[in-house]
Amino acid sequence: MNKLSRWIVLPLLAIAAIFFYSIGNTSSLIMFLILGFMFELDFRLKAFPRKNNKR
């Protein structure tokens, strides 16, 4: 992922996660909490990619 797309995608994923968490908390719908969790997980995986240590 290049730097420009990272700067565009990461904030959108974080905003989506916060949005779905807030909807899930106010309406007590577990589906929105799960969606928020999925967006947060995707955000964290893209923000902190694994380093490949090949020897």
C-alpha positions in Angstrom: 0.0 0.0 0.0 1.6 3.3 -1.0 1.7 6.3 1.3 -1.1 8.3 -0.4 -3.6 5.5 -0.2 -2.6 4.7 3.3 -3.3 8.3 4.4 -6.7 8.1 2.7 -7.8 4.6 3.8 -6.7 4.6 7.4 -8.7 7.6 8.6 -11.7 6.3 6.7 -11.4 2.9 8.5 -11.1 4.6 11.9 -14.1 6.8 11.2 -16.2 3.9 10.1 -15.2 1.9 13.2 -16.1 4.8 15.5 -19.4 5.3 13.6 -20.5 1.7 13.9 -19.4 1.5 17.6 -21.5 4.5 18.4 -24.6 3.2 16.6 -24.2 -0.2 18.2 -23.9 1.4 21.7 -26.9 3.7 21.4 -29.2 1.2 19.7 -27.9 -2.0 21.5 -27.6 -3.8 18.2 -24.8 -6.4 18.3 -24.5 -6.3 14.5 -23.2 -2.7 14.5 -20.7 -3.5 17.3 -19.4 -6.5 15.3 -19.1 -4.2 12.2 -17.2 -1.7 14.3 -14.9 -4.4 15.5 -14.3 -5.6 12.0 -13.4 -2.1 10.8 -11.1 -1.5 13.8 -9.4 -4.8 13.1 -8.9 -3.9 9.5 -7.6 -0.5 10.5 -5.0 -2.0 12.9 -3.8 -4.6 10.4 -3.3 -1.9 7.8 -1.8 0.7 10.2 0.8 -1.8 11.6 1.7 -4.3 8.9 3.9 -7.3 9.8 7.5 -7.2 8.9 8.8 -10.1 6.9 12.1 -11.5 8.3 13.5 -13.8 5.6 17.0 -15.0 6.3 
